Amino acid sequence: MIKIPFVKMHGLGNNYIYVDTTKYELKEEILSDLAIKVSNKNTGIGSDGLILICPSDVAEVKMRIFNNDGSEGKNCGNGLRCVARYCYDNQLVNDKKFAIETLGGIVMAEVENDSVTINMGKPILQREFIPMTGDKLTKVINEELDFGEFSMKGTAVSMGNPHIVFIVDDAEVVNVEEIGSKIEKHSMFPEGVNVEFISVISESTIRFKVWERGSGITQACGTGACAATVTAILNKLVDQDKEITVRLDGGDLYIRWDNTANVWMRGPAEVICTGEYNYI
């Protein structure tokens, strides 16, 4: 049995188990299994997955994310805010502004009193880099997509991880589990995809529902909120370079796609509890 110190944190209800591997090293071969076990709400701690805070050669720290099915993800907006909060509060960094390495690239974080702001970088729209099948360099913006049993108009965006966003009349009534689970692993998306449904409430507010790749329905998805805002702007539903309120099940995130094409995400990051997990 291995005793693993952890912190459980959440960003708008999107909760993960965090392990600081700058202080406690984990063997690579256990990580997938560990993510599955700690995520189990009946026999583990219960979470949307596992996030490791690691040393980095190219930034102040590195974040690795494992979904609750054991698969490794490339990026996580809510996870980034929690990592930033943890690193600042635990003196892993000396400045309120610092860089975090992810599999999806390097992002900049700034810790404030009651929130964390992340520069999520530029969204990627070409099919090849989502990735998505079809003509590699084309963009998918409100395009009719055939999923066999049904078809829907979607917009594809990568924020370091893949998203397909559907604009609907009322996101509240969408059967997220039924539709999201079918699209997540569709052959159209070689690496799977996060599935979002959005409806526009006002010129500055979007309602948002998500089916996350590898995790299912979650309370919030930071990269998804960024992709949703980009989608709303591309489809001329809201204005660029204005902070948009994205209303998630867990609360509100504030997203701005600025005129230099960078996407900024602002929102909370909170500690739930700390402890030791007995890994067998």
C-alpha positions as CSV (number, residue, x, y, z in Angstrom):
1,M,0.0,0.0,0.0
2,I,1.2,3.5,-0.9
3,K,0.0,6.6,1.1
4,I,-0.4,9.5,-1.4
5,P,-0.9,13.0,-0.1
6,F,-3.6,14.9,-2.0
7,V,-5.6,18.1,-2.3
8,K,-9.1,18.1,-3.6
9,M,-10.0,21.3,-5.4
10,H,-12.7,22.6,-7.6
11,G,-13.4,25.3,-10.1
12,L,-17.2,25.8,-10.3
13,G,-17.8,22.3,-9.2
14,N,-15.4,20.7,-11.7
15,N,-13.4,18.9,-9.1
16,Y,-10.1,16.9,-9.3
17,I,-7.7,15.2,-7.0
18,Y,-4.4,17.1,-7.1
19,V,-1.0,15.5,-6.3
20,D,2.1,17.6,-6.0
21,T,4.8,15.6,-7.6
22,T,7.4,18.3,-7.0
23,K,7.3,16.9,-3.4
24,Y,5.9,13.4,-3.9
25,E,7.0,11.3,-6.9
26,L,4.6,8.8,-8.5
27,K,5.5,6.0,-10.8
28,E,4.3,6.4,-14.4
29,E,2.8,2.9,-14.6
30,I,0.2,3.6,-11.8
31,L,-1.1,6.9,-13.0
32,S,-4.0,5.7,-15.1
33,D,-5.2,3.2,-12.5
34,L,-4.8,5.8,-9.8
35,A,-7.0,8.2,-11.6
36,I,-9.7,5.6,-12.0
37,K,-9.5,4.6,-8.3
38,V,-9.4,8.1,-6.7
39,S,-12.3,9.3,-9.0
40,N,-14.7,6.5,-7.8
41,K,-17.2,8.1,-5.5
42,N,-18.0,4.8,-3.8
43,T,-14.6,3.3,-3.2
44,G,-12.3,6.2,-3.8
45,I,-12.4,9.9,-3.0
46,G,-14.8,10.9,-5.8
47,S,-13.8,13.4,-8.6
48,D,-13.8,14.2,-12.3
49,G,-10.2,12.9,-12.4
50,L,-6.6,13.3,-11.3
51,I,-4.3,16.2,-11.9
52,L,-0.6,16.2,-11.2
53,I,1.5,19.3,-10.4
54,C,4.9,18.5,-11.8
55,P,8.3,20.1,-12.4
56,S,8.8,21.6,-15.8
57,D,11.8,22.4,-18.0
58,V,10.0,25.1,-20.0
59,A,7.7,26.8,-17.5
60,E,7.5,27.3,-13.7
61,V,5.3,24.2,-13.3
62,K,3.6,21.5,-15.5
63,M,0.1,20.2,-15.2
64,R,-0.9,16.6,-16.3
65,I,-4.6,15.7,-16.3
66,F,-6.1,12.2,-16.2
67,N,-9.8,11.8,-16.8
68,N,-11.9,9.5,-14.5
69,D,-11.7,6.7,-17.1
70,G,-7.9,6.7,-16.8
71,S,-7.2,8.4,-20.1
72,E,-4.7,11.4,-20.2
73,G,-6.1,14.7,-21.4
74,K,-4.2,17.6,-22.9
75,N,-5.7,20.6,-21.1
76,C,-8.3,21.6,-18.5
77,G,-9.3,25.2,-17.9
78,N,-10.7,24.7,-14.4
79,G,-7.7,22.5,-13.6
80,L,-5.3,25.2,-14.7
81,R,-6.9,27.8,-12.3
82,C,-6.7,25.3,-9.4
83,V,-3.1,24.5,-10.2
84,A,-2.3,28.2,-10.3
85,R,-4.0,28.8,-7.0
86,Y,-2.2,25.8,-5.4
87,C,1.2,26.8,-6.7
88,Y,0.9,30.4,-5.5
89,D,-0.6,29.5,-2.1
90,N,2.1,26.8,-1.5
91,Q,5.1,28.9,-2.6
92,L,5.9,26.8,-5.7
93,V,6.1,30.1,-7.5
94,N,7.3,33.5,-6.4
95,D,5.2,35.7,-8.6
96,K,1.4,36.1,-9.1
97,K,2.0,35.8,-12.8
98,F,3.7,32.6,-14.1
99,A,3.6,30.0,-16.9
100,I,2.1,26.5,-16.7
101,E,3.1,23.8,-19.2
102,T,0.4,21.4,-20.4
103,L,0.3,18.8,-23.2
104,G,-1.7,21.3,-25.1
105,G,0.9,24.0,-24.8
106,I,2.2,26.7,-22.3
107,V,-0.3,29.1,-20.8
108,M,0.1,32.1,-18.6
109,A,-1.7,32.4,-15.2
110,E,-2.3,35.3,-12.9
111,V,-3.6,34.7,-9.3
112,E,-5.8,37.4,-7.9
113,N,-7.5,37.6,-4.5
114,D,-10.7,35.8,-5.3
115,S,-10.1,34.5,-8.8
116,V,-7.5,33.3,-11.3
117,T,-7.1,34.5,-14.8
118,I,-5.5,32.3,-17.5
119,N,-4.4,33.3,-20.9
120,M,-5.5,30.2,-22.8
121,G,-3.8,31.3,-26.0
122,K,-5.2,31.3,-29.5
123,P,-8.0,28.9,-30.5
124,I,-7.3,26.5,-33.3
125,L,-9.9,26.1,-36.0
126,Q,-8.4,23.9,-38.8
127,R,-9.7,20.3,-38.9
128,E,-6.2,18.9,-39.0
129,F,-5.4,20.3,-35.6
130,I,-8.7,19.7,-33.8
131,P,-8.2,16.8,-34.9
132,M,-11.2,16.0,-37.1
133,T,-11.6,14.1,-40.3
134,G,-12.1,15.9,-43.6
135,D,-10.2,18.5,-45.6
136,K,-7.3,19.2,-43.3
137,L,-7.1,23.0,-43.6
138,T,-10.8,23.8,-43.7
139,K,-12.7,25.2,-40.7
140,V,-15.9,23.8,-39.3
141,I,-18.1,26.8,-38.5
142,N,-21.9,26.0,-38.0
143,E,-21.5,23.1,-40.5
144,E,-24.0,20.3,-40.8
145,L,-22.4,17.2,-39.4
146,D,-23.8,13.7,-40.0
147,F,-23.5,11.3,-37.0
148,G,-25.5,8.5,-38.6
149,E,-28.6,8.5,-36.3
150,F,-28.9,12.3,-36.5
151,S,-27.2,15.4,-37.8
152,M,-26.5,18.7,-36.2
153,K,-24.8,22.0,-37.0
154,G,-21.6,22.3,-35.1
155,T,-18.5,24.5,-34.8
156,A,-15.1,22.8,-34.1
157,V,-12.5,24.5,-31.8
158,S,-9.4,23.3,-30.2
159,M,-8.2,25.0,-27.0
160,G,-5.3,22.6,-26.6
161,N,-8.0,19.9,-26.5
162,P,-10.8,19.2,-29.0
163,H,-14.3,20.7,-28.8
164,I,-17.4,20.5,-30.9
165,V,-20.0,23.2,-30.0
166,F,-23.6,23.1,-31.0
167,I,-25.8,26.3,-30.8
168,V,-29.3,25.3,-29.7
169,D,-32.5,27.2,-28.8
170,D,-32.4,26.1,-25.1
171,A,-29.4,24.3,-23.6
172,E,-31.4,23.5,-20.6
173,V,-33.6,20.9,-22.4
174,V,-30.8,19.1,-24.4
175,N,-30.3,15.4,-23.5
176,V,-26.5,16.0,-22.9
177,E,-25.8,12.4,-21.9
178,E,-27.5,10.7,-24.9
179,I,-26.2,13.0,-27.6
180,G,-22.8,13.8,-26.0
181,S,-21.9,10.1,-25.4
182,K,-22.6,9.3,-29.1
183,I,-20.5,12.2,-30.5
184,E,-17.6,11.9,-28.0
185,K,-16.1,8.8,-29.6
186,H,-17.5,9.2,-33.2
187,S,-15.0,8.3,-35.9
188,M,-15.1,11.9,-37.1
189,F,-12.9,12.8,-34.1
190,P,-9.8,10.5,-34.0
191,E,-8.9,11.5,-30.5
192,G,-12.4,11.8,-29.2
193,V,-14.0,15.2,-28.5
194,N,-15.6,17.3,-25.8
195,V,-19.2,18.1,-26.7
196,E,-20.9,21.4,-25.7
197,F,-24.4,22.8,-26.2
198,I,-24.9,26.6,-25.9
199,S,-27.8,29.0,-26.1
200,V,-27.4,32.8,-26.0
201,I,-29.3,34.5,-23.2
202,S,-28.2,38.0,-24.0
203,E,-25.5,39.9,-26.0
204,S,-23.1,39.2,-23.1
205,T,-24.3,35.9,-21.6
206,I,-24.3,32.3,-22.8
207,R,-25.9,29.2,-21.2
208,F,-23.6,26.2,-21.4
209,K,-23.9,22.4,-21.0
210,V,-21.1,19.9,-21.5
211,W,-20.2,16.3,-22.0
212,E,-16.5,16.0,-21.3
213,R,-14.3,13.5,-23.1
214,G,-13.4,10.7,-20.7
215,S,-15.5,12.1,-17.8
216,G,-19.1,12.6,-19.0
217,I,-21.3,15.3,-17.7
218,T,-19.5,17.7,-15.4
219,Q,-20.4,20.9,-13.6
220,A,-18.0,23.0,-15.6
221,C,-15.4,22.9,-18.3
222,G,-13.0,25.8,-18.7
223,T,-11.6,25.0,-22.1
224,G,-15.2,24.3,-23.2
225,A,-16.4,27.7,-22.0
226,C,-13.5,29.2,-24.1
227,A,-14.6,27.2,-27.1
228,A,-18.2,28.2,-26.6
229,T,-17.3,31.9,-26.5
230,V,-15.2,31.6,-29.7
231,T,-18.1,29.7,-31.3
232,A,-20.6,32.4,-30.4
233,I,-18.3,35.1,-31.8
234,L,-17.6,33.2,-35.0
235,N,-21.4,32.9,-35.5
236,K,-21.9,36.6,-34.7
237,L,-24.0,36.0,-31.7
238,V,-21.8,38.0,-29.3
239,D,-19.1,40.6,-29.9
240,Q,-15.3,40.0,-29.9
241,D,-13.0,41.6,-27.3
242,K,-15.8,41.9,-24.7
243,E,-15.9,39.8,-21.6
244,I,-18.7,37.2,-22.0
245,T,-20.4,35.5,-19.0
246,V,-20.6,31.8,-19.6
247,R,-23.2,30.3,-17.3
248,L,-22.3,26.7,-16.4
249,D,-24.0,24.3,-14.1
250,G,-21.4,25.0,-11.4
251,G,-21.5,28.8,-11.8
252,D,-20.2,31.6,-14.1
253,L,-16.9,31.9,-16.0
254,Y,-15.8,35.1,-17.7
255,I,-14.3,34.7,-21.1
256,R,-12.8,37.3,-23.5
257,W,-11.5,36.6,-27.0
258,D,-9.4,39.7,-27.6
259,N,-8.4,41.4,-30.8
260,T,-5.0,39.7,-30.8
261,A,-6.9,36.4,-30.9
262,N,-5.9,35.3,-27.4
263,V,-8.7,33.8,-25.2
264,W,-8.7,34.9,-21.5
265,M,-10.6,32.9,-18.8
266,R,-11.4,34.3,-15.4
267,G,-13.0,32.4,-12.5
268,P,-12.6,30.9,-9.0
269,A,-10.4,28.0,-7.7
270,E,-11.1,26.6,-4.3
271,V,-9.7,23.9,-1.9
272,I,-12.3,21.3,-0.8
273,C,-10.1,19.1,1.5
274,T,-6.7,17.6,2.0
275,G,-5.7,14.1,3.0
276,E,-3.9,10.9,2.2
277,Y,-5.1,8.3,-0.2
278,N,-4.2,4.6,0.4
279,Y,-3.3,3.2,-3.0
280,I,-3.3,-0.6,-3.2
